[in-house]
């Protein structure tokens, strides 16, 4: 079973009931449900799995116990292949409204048309951009404490960041790890005082403040982190088994602005409970939305993808006079 989806033959200018933009869990879920609703669908994305490709073992998706992320992506591909959903590996430049449909322009393969769109482009996690970070991603470097904390039971770990996700991550990890180092470039936290108080009460959490990570070291797995104190210039290496980088996300603000999609104060796509954006027939799902901002999981993205596909189906039925999707 290949990590890459089966690429179906499609023609530029072809029209679909819905075009799903993205290729992460939310997009796969939207494609699955669109297929089950018998909508003529097209998925356009760049990287199968999206941020899931940065994970190692996944143990928080119901029914798939301790599965490797790469195997999970293969299963996602296999599932949408059952419904013959075509996937185009390309970048969406933008879309425009023409009459009662949208024209989606891609970087390499031309334009495609659809009556509805589902935006599931995710976000980009902010990275430290230090030596060893990319090399050990999925091998001790994680970007989701909630996802991977159980994998580090009785280990020594570090958390980098000073916001809610970092403090929440440190608290969760303190329940599994024998020792947690919380590394933050300042001596004050942006996180809610409740989280700060909670973490400070943990006996196995050590604060490494006014400090930044300069390098992540290891062999096959992470073995240590080099930290520099910004006030003294002193560097030291801390032995660890894993490091959780919780310094935030980059929302798809530019994509939304260029295409006229309304965003919230944080730059995430604004949707209602049914995934509807401010544009008629345009829905959004997953991490690119402002929903469940502090709790981003594969299972929540998949849930939103399913809801968005249901909403697209309902919109098409209503548009076509409740006569069914043809």
C-alpha positions in Angstrom: 0.0 0.0 0.0 1.6 3.3 -1.1 1.9 6.4 1.0 0.9 8.4 -2.0 -2.8 8.4 -3.1 -3.7 6.9 -6.5 -3.6 9.8 -9.0 -6.7 9.7 -11.2 -7.0 11.1 -14.7 -8.8 14.4 -14.8 -8.9 17.1 -17.4 -8.3 20.9 -16.8 -11.6 22.7 -16.8 -13.5 19.6 -15.5 -16.5 20.4 -13.2 -17.1 18.8 -9.9 -19.8 19.0 -7.2 -17.1 19.8 -4.6 -13.4 20.4 -4.6 -11.5 19.7 -1.4 -8.4 21.8 -1.0 -5.8 20.1 1.3 -4.6 16.7 2.0 -4.5 16.2 5.7 -6.9 14.3 8.0 -9.7 16.8 7.6 -9.4 16.7 3.8 -9.3 12.9 3.7 -12.4 12.7 5.9 -14.2 15.3 3.8 -13.3 13.2 0.7 -14.6 10.0 2.3 -17.9 11.5 3.2 -18.3 13.3 -0.1 -17.8 9.9 -1.7 -20.4 8.3 0.5 -22.8 11.1 -0.5 -22.0 10.3 -4.1 -20.7 13.8 -4.9 -18.4 14.1 -7.8 -15.3 15.2 -5.9 -11.7 16.2 -6.4 -9.0 16.6 -3.8 -6.1 19.0 -4.5 -3.2 19.0 -2.1 0.6 19.0 -1.7 1.6 16.5 1.0 -0.4 13.4 1.8 -1.2 13.4 5.5 -0.3 17.1 6.0 1.2 17.6 9.5 0.6 13.9 10.2 3.8 13.3 8.2 5.8 14.8 11.1 4.4 12.3 13.6 5.9 8.9 14.6 3.5 6.6 16.4 -0.1 7.6 16.7 -2.0 6.2 19.6 -4.9 8.6 20.0 -7.1 7.7 17.1 -9.9 5.4 18.1 -9.5 1.8 16.9 -6.0 2.3 15.4 -3.8 1.3 18.4 -0.2 2.4 18.3 -0.1 2.8 14.5 2.7 4.5 12.7 1.7 7.8 11.0 2.9 6.6 7.6 0.7 3.5 7.9 -2.2 5.7 8.9 -1.8 7.8 5.8 -1.8 4.7 3.7 -5.1 3.6 5.3 -6.6 7.1 4.6 -5.5 6.7 0.9 -7.0 3.2 0.7 -10.3 4.4 2.1 -10.9 7.2 -0.3 -9.7 5.0 -3.2 -12.7 2.7 -2.4 -14.9 5.6 -3.5 -12.7 6.5 -6.5 -12.0 10.0 -5.3 -9.4 11.6 -7.6 -6.4 13.3 -6.0 -4.4 16.0 -7.7 -0.9 16.6 -6.2 -0.7 20.4 -6.8 -0.9 23.8 -5.1 -4.0 25.8 -5.2 -3.1 29.4 -6.1 -6.6 30.7 -5.5 -10.3 30.6 -6.6 -12.9 33.0 -8.0 -16.6 33.0 -8.2 -18.1 32.8 -11.7 -21.9 32.6 -11.8 -23.0 29.8 -9.5 -19.7 28.0 -9.3 -16.1 28.5 -8.3 -13.1 28.3 -10.6 -10.1 26.9 -8.7 -6.7 27.7 -10.2 -3.7 25.4 -9.5 0.0 26.1 -9.9 0.7 23.4 -12.5 -2.4 21.6 -13.7 -4.7 24.5 -14.7 -8.2 25.3 -13.6 -11.1 23.2 -12.3 -14.7 24.1 -11.5 -17.0 23.2 -8.6 -20.3 24.3 -7.1 -18.8 23.9 -3.6 -15.4 24.1 -2.0 -14.1 22.6 1.2 -11.0 24.3 2.5 -8.8 22.0 4.7 -5.4 23.5 4.2 -4.3 23.1 7.9 -1.6 25.3 9.4 2.1 25.4 9.6 3.7 24.7 13.0 6.3 27.2 14.0 9.7 25.6 14.2 12.8 26.4 16.1 14.9 26.0 13.0 17.9 24.7 14.9 20.3 21.8 14.0 18.8 18.4 14.6 15.2 19.5 14.6 14.3 18.2 11.1 16.6 15.2 11.5 14.9 13.9 14.6 11.3 14.9 13.8 9.2 11.8 14.7 12.3 10.3 16.5 12.1 12.3 19.7 11.1 15.7 18.3 7.3 16.2 18.6 5.0 19.2 18.0 2.0 17.8 20.0 2.3 17.1 23.7 -1.3 15.9 23.9 -0.7 13.5 21.1 2.6 12.0 22.1 2.9 12.3 25.9 2.0 8.6 26.6 4.9 7.5 24.3 7.4 9.0 26.8 6.4 7.3 30.0 9.3 7.1 32.4 11.5 9.2 30.1 13.1 12.6 30.4 11.7 15.3 28.1 11.8 19.0 27.4 9.0 21.4 26.4 9.8 24.6 24.5 7.4 27.5 24.7 5.6 29.9 27.0 2.0 29.9 25.9 -1.0 27.8 26.8 0.0 24.8 24.7 3.5 24.7 26.2 2.2 24.9 29.8 -0.6 22.4 29.2 1.9 20.1 27.5 4.3 20.3 30.4 1.5 19.5 32.8 0.4 16.5 30.8 3.9 15.3 30.3 4.6 15.5 34.0 2.1 12.7 34.5 4.1 10.4 32.2 7.7 11.5 32.3 10.1 11.2 35.2 11.4 14.7 34.5 10.2 17.6 32.4 12.3 20.7 31.5 10.3 23.7 30.5 12.4 25.9 28.3 11.3 29.5 27.7 13.1 32.5 26.3 11.6 34.9 28.9 11.0 34.7 32.6 7.3 35.4 32.3 4.7 33.3 30.5 1.9 34.2 28.1 -0.1 31.2 29.3 -3.1 31.6 31.5 -2.1 32.0 35.2 -4.0 28.8 36.0 -1.7 26.7 33.8 1.4 28.4 35.2 0.3 27.7 38.8 -0.5 24.1 38.0 2.9 23.5 36.4 4.8 25.2 39.1 3.3 22.8 41.6 4.7 19.8 39.8 7.7 18.4 41.5 9.2 16.8 38.4 9.1 20.0 36.3 12.2 22.2 36.1 12.0 25.7 34.6 14.8 26.7 32.2 14.0 30.4 31.8 15.6 33.2 29.7 17.0 30.4 27.6 16.7 29.2 24.0 17.4 25.9 22.2 20.5 26.0 20.0 20.7 22.4 19.0 19.0 19.0 19.3 21.4 16.1 19.5 21.2 12.4 19.3 22.0 9.3 17.2 19.0 7.3 16.0 16.8 9.1 18.6 17.0 12.3 20.5 19.6 12.2 23.3 20.0 15.8 24.4 19.4 19.5 23.8 21.8 22.4 23.9 20.4 25.4 25.7 21.8 28.9 25.9 21.0 31.3 28.7 20.3 34.7 27.0 21.5 36.7 30.0 24.8 35.0 30.7 25.6 33.5 27.3 26.2 30.2 29.1 25.5 27.0 27.1 24.8 23.6 28.5 23.6 20.3 27.2 20.6 18.7 28.9 20.2 14.9 28.5 16.7 14.1 27.3 14.7 11.4 25.4 12.3 13.8 23.7 11.6 17.4 23.0 8.1 19.0 22.5 8.1 22.2 20.5 5.0 24.2 21.4 5.6 27.7 20.0 2.4 28.1 18.1 1.1 27.9 14.6 1.0 30.0 11.4 -2.6 30.4 10.4 -3.6 30.5 6.7 -4.2 34.3 6.8 -2.8 35.1 3.4 -4.8 32.4 1.6 -8.0 33.5 3.3 -7.4 37.2 2.6 -6.6 36.7 -1.1 -9.7 34.6 -1.6 -12.1 36.8 0.4 -12.6 34.3 3.3 -13.3 35.9 6.6 -10.9 35.1 9.5 -11.1 35.6 13.2 -8.8 37.8 15.3 -6.1 35.1 15.3 -6.1 34.7 11.5 -7.9 31.4 11.3 -10.8 30.8 9.0 -14.1 31.7 10.7 -16.8 29.1 10.4 -20.1 28.3 12.1 -21.0 24.9 13.7 -21.6 23.4 10.3 -18.3 24.5 8.7 -19.9 27.3 6.7 -17.7 30.3 5.8 -18.9 33.8 4.8 -18.8 32.7 1.1 -21.8 30.7 -0.2 -20.9 27.1 -0.9 -17.5 27.4 0.7 -16.8 25.3 3.8 -13.7 24.8 5.9 -12.5 22.1 8.3 -9.6 21.2 10.4 -6.7 23.2 11.8 -7.1 26.1 9.4 -10.3 27.1 11.3 -10.5 28.8 14.6 -12.7 26.0 16.1 -11.2 24.1 19.0 -8.2 26.3 18.8 -6.5 24.8 21.9 -7.2 21.2 21.1 -6.0 20.2 17.6 -6.1 16.4 17.1 -6.4 14.1 14.1 -9.8 12.9 15.3 -11.2 16.5 15.7 -9.9 17.4 12.2 -11.5 14.3 10.8 -14.8 15.2 12.5 -14.8 18.6 11.0 -14.1 17.2 7.6 -17.1 14.9 7.8 -19.3 17.8 8.9 -18.1 20.0 6.0 -18.8 17.3 3.5 -22.3 16.9 4.9 -22.8 20.6 4.7 -21.7 20.7 1.1 -24.1 17.9 0.3 -27.0 19.7 2.0 -26.1 23.0 0.2 -26.2 21.3 -3.2 -29.5 19.6 -2.4 -31.1 22.9 -1.3 -29.6 24.7 -4.3 -31.0 22.1 -6.7 -34.5 22.3 -5.2 -34.2 19.4 -2.8 -34.3 17.1 -5.8 -31.1 15.3 -4.8 -27.5 15.6 -6.0 -27.0 14.6 -9.6 
